[in-house]
Amino acid sequence: MQSAFKSLCRGLWHAARGVFFAGNASLGIVLLAAAASAAAQTYPSRPITLIVPFAPSGTVDAVGRLVASTLQSRLNQSVIVENRAGAGGYIGAEHVTKANPDGHTLLVLGGATMYARMFIKGQATDLATSLTPMGSIGQVPMLVLSSATMPARNIKDFVAHVRANPKKLNYGVVPNNTVHLDTLGFVRLANLDIVEIPYAGGGDAMSGLARGDVHMFVTALATAKAMIDSGKAIPLAFGSADRDPQLPDVPTLKESGLDMLASTWFGLYGPLKVPADIVARLNKELTEGLDTPAAKEFMKRIAVNPFRATPSEIQALIARETKHYTALAQSSGIVAK
């Protein structure tokens, strides 16, 4: 059956090519559409390669392996995870932009890599405009933390305390990434006159928070959970639209009167020009597969919250975030290095 479909596709493509050369463009377009539809019916015709643009550890890799397992079971075809690490995820992501757009090379990507071009020189490919969104996977909301050495125990008291002590308090950042920009966005929105202290890594900043050398830090819950449980860090507010089920008593920034969202979200992508039928099929299988109890439990264990968006909604979100982060970077004097 599969070889018959392939023969049909080849025949339609050759027929379309012939009528184009003969000058009958309208008929050629019809035949090309028929060929694309026939090809989509055979999808996937061979194993799928899923690129994870980081080393085989950490949240992105865990998300990628969940997606691979989900698609493999629903498509009845092997999905092979290939870790292509380097340049903060750019190397693996750029590889996918150059792949054959037949749906057999896919990518799991987070926003931190999608917008890295504004921080890192030498990235010729704009990932935000060079990939086809297939579907959403999940999100990790950013969490505003304060040191337990601070008197404030909620976001409103923290903001009031910082405003009452201009230039006397500080916040830690790992420079030049979207979390850095989210932190700057919060500082500006809350009108805080607070000193920025750069750190080489998040672990160093968290250690400073525990000691009281750092007064505020923005990171993911998974990174901060142990320190919160030990009482060394105080969770003030989440950057998500809804409260996090793991800390249901901690409000969102919006609830606290600060109208902003801050999260890292993961999506499934392919190169440009993947046929619409294949995009629709992958979106359907991914969305339904991630809605199972087993997938939800796995996401909960790795501290990734549900996030559902259609391919067109993802494209619109990327456009909005690109505009937002570019404006923040430019107004803060952050340039690619």
FIVEXKE-34531 format. One record per residue (C-alpha): residue number from 1; residue in three letters; x, y, z. Coordinates in nm, 4 decimals. Layout:
NODE   n res       px       py       pz
NODE NUM ala        X        Y        Z
...
END
This chain:
NODE   n res       px       py       pz
NODE   1 met   0.0000   0.0000   0.0000
NODE   2 gln   0.2779   0.2404   0.0927
NODE   3 ser   0.4661   0.1779  -0.2346
NODE   4 ala   0.1431   0.2398  -0.4257
NODE   5 phe   0.1048   0.5758  -0.2553
NODE   6 lys   0.4648   0.6623  -0.3382
NODE   7 ser   0.4089   0.5744  -0.7017
NODE   8 leu   0.0967   0.7915  -0.7049
NODE   9 cys   0.2897   1.0844  -0.5554
NODE  10 arg   0.5690   1.0513  -0.8083
NODE  11 gly   0.3197   1.0353  -1.0919
NODE  12 leu   0.1376   1.3447  -0.9737
NODE  13 trp   0.4603   1.5408  -0.9297
NODE  14 his   0.5785   1.4500  -1.2811
NODE  15 ala   0.2375   1.5365  -1.4256
NODE  16 ala   0.2365   1.8717  -1.2471
NODE  17 arg   0.5857   1.9482  -1.3744
NODE  18 gly   0.4762   1.8650  -1.7277
NODE  19 val   0.1719   2.0878  -1.7290
NODE  20 phe   0.3681   2.3780  -1.5829
NODE  21 phe   0.6165   2.3511  -1.8672
NODE  22 ala   0.3247   2.3297  -2.1098
NODE  23 gly   0.1948   2.6612  -1.9766
NODE  24 asn  -0.1121   2.5337  -1.7894
NODE  25 ala  -0.0321   2.6759  -1.4456
NODE  26 ser  -0.3819   2.6269  -1.2990
NODE  27 leu  -0.3825   2.2542  -1.3690
NODE  28 gly  -0.0255   2.2320  -1.2400
NODE  29 ile  -0.1299   2.3844  -0.9075
NODE  30 val  -0.4163   2.1353  -0.8743
NODE  31 leu  -0.1827   1.8419  -0.9414
NODE  32 leu   0.0769   1.9715  -0.6954
NODE  33 ala  -0.1912   1.9995  -0.4256
NODE  34 ala  -0.3026   1.6453  -0.5003
NODE  35 ala   0.0563   1.5235  -0.4751
NODE  36 ala   0.1020   1.6958  -0.1391
NODE  37 ser  -0.2212   1.5428  -0.0091
NODE  38 ala  -0.1169   1.1956  -0.1219
NODE  39 ala   0.2242   1.2377   0.0415
NODE  40 ala   0.0602   1.3430   0.3701
NODE  41 gln  -0.1482   1.0238   0.3722
NODE  42 thr   0.1692   0.8138   0.3789
NODE  43 tyr   0.3252   1.0164   0.6621
NODE  44 pro   0.5376   0.9109   0.8379
NODE  45 ser   0.6983   0.6853   0.5788
NODE  46 arg   1.0215   0.6264   0.7737
NODE  47 pro   1.1653   0.6901   1.1235
NODE  48 ile   1.1425   1.0473   1.2491
NODE  49 thr   1.4471   1.2246   1.3911
NODE  50 leu   1.3691   1.4537   1.6843
NODE  51 ile   1.6486   1.7016   1.7499
NODE  52 val   1.7060   1.8046   2.1117
NODE  53 pro   1.9569   2.0915   2.0910
NODE  54 phe   2.1115   2.0228   2.4326
NODE  55 ala   2.3091   1.7458   2.6012
NODE  56 pro   2.1167   1.4379   2.7253
NODE  57 ser   2.0250   1.5792   3.0652
NODE  58 gly   1.8098   1.8580   3.1998
NODE  59 thr   1.4567   1.9772   3.1319
NODE  60 val   1.4774   2.0200   2.7528
NODE  61 asp   1.6078   1.6656   2.7078
NODE  62 ala   1.3373   1.5252   2.9379
NODE  63 val   1.0693   1.7130   2.7435
NODE  64 gly   1.2141   1.5905   2.4148
NODE  65 arg   1.2083   1.2265   2.5239
NODE  66 leu   0.8482   1.2599   2.6375
NODE  67 val   0.7546   1.4035   2.2963
NODE  68 ala   0.9445   1.1253   2.1161
NODE  69 ser   0.7705   0.8544   2.3178
NODE  70 thr   0.4304   1.0205   2.2659
NODE  71 leu   0.4651   1.0580   1.8888
NODE  72 gln   0.6158   0.7112   1.8442
NODE  73 ser   0.3201   0.5422   2.0103
NODE  74 arg   0.0612   0.7505   1.8253
NODE  75 leu   0.2204   0.7484   1.4789
NODE  76 asn   0.3278   0.3825   1.4932
NODE  77 gln   0.6709   0.4848   1.3715
NODE  78 ser   1.0122   0.5081   1.5373
NODE  79 val   1.1057   0.8522   1.6708
NODE  80 ile   1.4781   0.8791   1.7343
NODE  81 val   1.6070   1.1474   1.9724
NODE  82 glu   1.9286   1.3074   1.8516
NODE  83 asn   2.1064   1.5417   2.0936
NODE  84 arg   2.2842   1.8152   1.8951
NODE  85 ala   2.4221   2.0441   2.1625
NODE  86 gly   2.6190   2.3664   2.1261
NODE  87 ala   2.5872   2.7456   2.1253
NODE  88 gly   2.3003   2.7436   2.3724
NODE  89 gly   2.0878   2.5211   2.1500
NODE  90 tyr   2.1474   2.7171   1.8288
NODE  91 ile   2.3489   2.4472   1.6494
NODE  92 gly   2.0774   2.1834   1.6741
NODE  93 ala   1.8007   2.4291   1.5935
NODE  94 glu   1.9793   2.5666   1.2864
NODE  95 his   2.0302   2.2091   1.1621
NODE  96 val   1.6522   2.1641   1.1537
NODE  97 thr   1.5997   2.4878   0.9564
NODE  98 lys   1.8034   2.3300   0.6748
NODE  99 ala   1.6329   1.9887   0.6812
NODE 100 asn   1.3967   1.8476   0.4194
NODE 101 pro   1.0485   1.9872   0.5053
NODE 102 asp   0.8771   1.6484   0.4911
NODE 103 gly   0.8012   1.6166   0.8633
NODE 104 his   1.0721   1.3583   0.9304
NODE 105 thr   1.3098   1.6006   1.1050
NODE 106 leu   1.1579   1.7742   1.4065
NODE 107 leu   1.2839   1.9929   1.6902
NODE 108 val   1.1963   2.0538   2.0544
NODE 109 leu   1.2868   2.4111   2.1437
NODE 110 gly   1.2424   2.6551   2.4308
NODE 111 gly   1.2091   3.0310   2.4110
NODE 112 ala   1.5550   3.0897   2.5588
NODE 113 thr   1.7093   2.9511   2.2389
NODE 114 met   1.4489   3.1012   2.0058
NODE 115 tyr   1.5537   3.4550   2.1013
NODE 116 ala   1.9248   3.3937   2.1687
NODE 117 arg   2.0212   3.5744   1.8474
NODE 118 met   1.9739   3.9086   2.0204
NODE 119 phe   2.2397   3.8124   2.2762
NODE 120 ile   2.4954   3.6083   2.0787
NODE 121 lys   2.6826   3.7302   1.7713
NODE 122 gly   2.7379   3.5064   1.4731
NODE 123 gln   2.3918   3.3488   1.4592
NODE 124 ala   2.3126   3.4032   1.0917
NODE 125 thr   1.9764   3.2239   1.1029
NODE 126 asp   1.6837   3.3933   1.2759
NODE 127 leu   1.5144   3.0955   1.4401
NODE 128 ala   1.1999   3.2973   1.5109
NODE 129 thr   1.1283   3.3237   1.1378
NODE 130 ser   1.2966   3.0056   1.0089
NODE 131 leu   1.0908   2.7290   1.1699
NODE 132 thr   0.7377   2.5909   1.1337
NODE 133 pro   0.5537   2.5588   1.4682
NODE 134 met   0.3859   2.2188   1.5054
NODE 135 gly   0.2419   2.2456   1.8551
NODE 136 ser   0.2965   2.3511   2.2142
NODE 137 ile   0.4337   2.1199   2.4810
NODE 138 gly   0.4530   2.2948   2.8179
NODE 139 gln   0.5863   2.5939   3.0037
NODE 140 val   0.8062   2.6701   3.3014
NODE 141 pro   0.6922   2.9910   3.4711
NODE 142 met   0.9540   3.2175   3.6192
NODE 143 leu   0.9406   3.2646   3.9948
NODE 144 val   1.0441   3.5816   4.1788
NODE 145 leu   1.2377   3.4851   4.4914
NODE 146 ser   1.3675   3.6837   4.7840
NODE 147 ser   1.6278   3.5861   5.0395
NODE 148 ala   1.4906   3.4604   5.3706
NODE 149 thr   1.7151   3.7241   5.5324
NODE 150 met   1.4771   3.9892   5.3979
NODE 151 pro   1.1855   4.1018   5.6178
NODE 152 ala   0.9241   4.0695   5.3419
NODE 153 arg   0.7261   3.7466   5.3052
NODE 154 asn   0.5059   3.8413   5.0104
NODE 155 ile   0.5438   4.0341   4.6852
NODE 156 lys   0.3642   4.3505   4.8003
NODE 157 asp   0.5752   4.3855   5.1147
NODE 158 phe   0.8904   4.3110   4.9154
NODE 159 val   0.8161   4.5844   4.6618
NODE 160 ala   0.7366   4.8312   4.9422
NODE 161 his   1.0610   4.7418   5.1252
NODE 162 val   1.2752   4.7902   4.8142
NODE 163 arg   1.1084   5.1216   4.7314
NODE 164 ala   1.1741   5.2393   5.0865
NODE 165 asn   1.5458   5.1552   5.0491
NODE 166 pro   1.6554   5.2889   4.7083
NODE 167 lys   1.9924   5.1613   4.5833
NODE 168 lys   2.0504   4.9691   4.9081
NODE 169 leu   1.9286   4.6301   4.7857
NODE 170 asn   2.0199   4.4138   4.4880
NODE 171 tyr   1.9107   4.1390   4.2524
NODE 172 gly   2.1198   3.8676   4.0904
NODE 173 val   2.1153   3.7818   3.7198
NODE 174 val   2.2919   3.5558   3.4747
NODE 175 pro   2.3356   3.8170   3.1995
NODE 176 asn   2.2090   3.8212   2.8422
NODE 177 asn   1.9180   3.5804   2.8178
NODE 178 thr   1.5398   3.5993   2.8329
NODE 179 val   1.5300   3.5446   3.2117
NODE 180 his   1.7577   3.8470   3.2474
NODE 181 leu   1.5113   4.0462   3.0368
NODE 182 asp   1.2152   3.9137   3.2377
NODE 183 thr   1.3926   4.0293   3.5539
NODE 184 leu   1.4519   4.3744   3.4062
NODE 185 gly   1.0873   4.3880   3.3015
NODE 186 phe   0.9755   4.3124   3.6569
NODE 187 val   1.2132   4.5689   3.8085
NODE 188 arg   1.0821   4.8401   3.5763
NODE 189 leu   0.7170   4.7501   3.6129
NODE 190 ala   0.7449   4.7479   3.9926
NODE 191 asn   0.9423   5.0756   3.9809
NODE 192 leu   1.2298   4.9411   4.1890
NODE 193 asp   1.5544   5.1345   4.2372
NODE 194 ile   1.7667   4.8253   4.2958
NODE 195 val   2.1241   4.7277   4.2028
NODE 196 glu   2.1976   4.4529   3.9483
NODE 197 ile   2.4695   4.1974   4.0299
NODE 198 pro   2.5803   3.9672   3.7443
NODE 199 tyr   2.6694   3.6037   3.8113
NODE 200 ala   2.8347   3.3465   3.5857
NODE 201 gly   2.5677   3.0872   3.6649
NODE 202 gly   2.2362   3.0416   3.8381
NODE 203 gly   2.3882   2.8184   4.1066
NODE 204 asp   2.6169   3.0990   4.2223
NODE 205 ala   2.3280   3.3431   4.2372
NODE 206 met   2.1152   3.0961   4.4356
NODE 207 ser   2.4012   3.0444   4.6841
NODE 208 gly   2.4218   3.4217   4.7217
NODE 209 leu   2.0468   3.4331   4.7846
NODE 210 ala   2.0796   3.1698   5.0591
NODE 211 arg   2.3578   3.3677   5.2294
NODE 212 gly   2.1737   3.6974   5.1991
NODE 213 asp   2.4319   3.8497   4.9625
NODE 214 val   2.1603   3.8542   4.6936
NODE 215 his   1.8205   3.9953   4.7865
NODE 216 met   1.6180   3.8903   4.4795
NODE 217 phe   1.6550   3.6360   4.2014
NODE 218 val   1.4239   3.5173   3.9226
NODE 219 thr   1.4410   3.1519   3.8187
NODE 220 ala   1.2334   2.8376   3.7610
NODE 221 leu   1.0639   2.6513   4.0453
NODE 222 ala   1.2614   2.3333   3.9765
NODE 223 thr   1.5835   2.5254   4.0393
NODE 224 ala   1.4577   2.6865   4.3585
NODE 225 lys   1.2418   2.4146   4.5146
NODE 226 ala   1.5063   2.2661   4.7473
NODE 227 met   1.6043   2.6088   4.8774
NODE 228 ile   1.2402   2.7046   4.9280
NODE 229 asp   1.1772   2.3812   5.1184
NODE 230 ser   1.4802   2.4493   5.3400
NODE 231 gly   1.3474   2.7958   5.4229
NODE 232 lys   1.6411   2.9839   5.2685
NODE 233 ala   1.4414   3.1380   4.9838
NODE 234 ile   1.0967   3.2958   4.9846
NODE 235 pro   0.8730   3.2479   4.6776
NODE 236 leu   0.7045   3.5811   4.6072
NODE 237 ala   0.5166   3.5502   4.2771
NODE 238 phe   0.4951   3.3412   3.9601
NODE 239 gly   0.5151   3.4869   3.6110
NODE 240 ser   0.2452   3.2516   3.4784
NODE 241 ala  -0.1174   3.3299   3.4008
NODE 242 asp  -0.2331   3.0917   3.6760
NODE 243 arg  -0.0955   2.9827   4.0113
NODE 244 asp   0.1396   2.6865   4.0123
NODE 245 pro  -0.0172   2.3697   4.1579
NODE 246 gln   0.3041   2.2885   4.3448
NODE 247 leu   0.2878   2.6170   4.5397
NODE 248 pro  -0.0807   2.7104   4.5291
NODE 249 asp  -0.0483   2.9778   4.7992
NODE 250 val   0.1997   3.1819   4.5947
NODE 251 pro   0.0206   3.4418   4.3774
NODE 252 thr   0.0965   3.5407   4.0203
NODE 253 leu   0.2447   3.8780   3.9306
NODE 254 lys  -0.0842   3.9728   3.7640
NODE 255 glu  -0.2786   3.8935   4.0814
NODE 256 ser  -0.0377   4.1201   4.2669
NODE 257 gly  -0.1085   4.4172   4.0421
NODE 258 leu   0.1939   4.3725   3.8145
NODE 259 asp   0.0595   4.3068   3.4650
NODE 260 met   0.3278   4.0858   3.3132
NODE 261 leu   0.3906   3.7252   3.2141
NODE 262 ala   0.7305   3.5609   3.2374
NODE 263 ser   0.7868   3.1996   3.1443
NODE 264 thr   0.9944   2.9695   2.9287
NODE 265 trp   0.7773   2.7543   2.7056
NODE 266 phe   0.8567   2.4587   2.4826
NODE 267 gly   0.7265   2.3856   2.1353
NODE 268 leu   0.7609   2.1294   1.8571
NODE 269 tyr   0.8967   2.2638   1.5276
NODE 270 gly   1.0043   2.1636   1.1799
NODE 271 pro   1.1721   2.3522   0.8966
NODE 272 leu   0.9772   2.6005   0.6879
NODE 273 lys   0.7341   2.4733   0.4217
NODE 274 val   0.6250   2.1523   0.5955
NODE 275 pro   0.2917   2.0577   0.4299
NODE 276 ala  -0.0123   2.1814   0.6216
NODE 277 asp  -0.1613   1.8303   0.6438
NODE 278 ile   0.1499   1.7024   0.8208
NODE 279 val   0.1544   2.0011   1.0569
NODE 280 ala  -0.2115   1.9346   1.1438
NODE 281 arg  -0.1442   1.5632   1.2004
NODE 282 leu   0.1519   1.6269   1.4293
NODE 283 asn  -0.0369   1.8934   1.6222
NODE 284 lys  -0.3308   1.6572   1.6777
NODE 285 glu  -0.1170   1.3630   1.7894
NODE 286 leu   0.1024   1.5778   2.0139
NODE 287 thr  -0.1887   1.7578   2.1802
NODE 288 glu  -0.3903   1.4417   2.2432
NODE 289 gly  -0.0846   1.2450   2.3523
NODE 290 leu   0.0208   1.5040   2.6102
NODE 291 asp  -0.3323   1.5092   2.7517
NODE 292 thr  -0.2999   1.1548   2.8912
NODE 293 pro  -0.2616   1.0921   3.2666
NODE 294 ala   0.0858   0.9391   3.2182
NODE 295 ala   0.2160   1.2388   3.0230
NODE 296 lys   0.0661   1.4843   3.2724
NODE 297 glu   0.2268   1.3009   3.5634
NODE 298 phe   0.5654   1.3029   3.3903
NODE 299 met   0.5378   1.6775   3.3204
NODE 300 lys   0.4502   1.7396   3.6837
NODE 301 arg   0.7589   1.5467   3.7981
NODE 302 ile   0.9890   1.7643   3.5869
NODE 303 ala   0.8063   2.0853   3.6928
NODE 304 val   0.6712   2.1687   3.3468
NODE 305 asn   0.3149   2.3002   3.3394
NODE 306 pro   0.0585   2.2368   3.0632
NODE 307 phe   0.0556   2.4893   2.7798
NODE 308 arg  -0.1696   2.4520   2.4783
NODE 309 ala  -0.1557   2.6647   2.1641
NODE 310 thr  -0.2219   2.6049   1.7964
NODE 311 pro   0.0587   2.6504   1.5408
NODE 312 ser  -0.0824   2.9899   1.4380
NODE 313 glu  -0.1085   3.0974   1.8031
NODE 314 ile   0.2530   2.9941   1.8588
NODE 315 gln   0.3627   3.1997   1.5577
NODE 316 ala   0.1772   3.5027   1.6954
NODE 317 leu   0.3297   3.4485   2.0412
NODE 318 ile   0.6806   3.4331   1.8928
NODE 319 ala   0.6176   3.7615   1.7088
NODE 320 arg   0.4921   3.9318   2.0273
NODE 321 glu   0.7785   3.8047   2.2406
NODE 322 thr   1.0377   3.8984   1.9792
NODE 323 lys   0.9047   4.2550   1.9793
NODE 324 his   0.8857   4.2636   2.3603
NODE 325 tyr   1.2328   4.1245   2.4256
NODE 326 thr   1.3951   4.3308   2.1507
NODE 327 ala   1.2530   4.6513   2.3011
NODE 328 leu   1.3692   4.5529   2.6510
NODE 329 ala   1.7176   4.4649   2.5288
NODE 330 gln   1.7547   4.7864   2.3310
NODE 331 ser   1.6295   5.0100   2.6128
NODE 332 ser   1.8631   4.8311   2.8578
NODE 333 gly   2.1699   4.8627   2.6367
NODE 334 ile   2.2010   4.4854   2.5912
NODE 335 val   2.3749   4.3968   2.2648
NODE 336 ala   2.4826   4.0689   2.1071
NODE 337 lys   2.8348   3.9643   2.2113
END
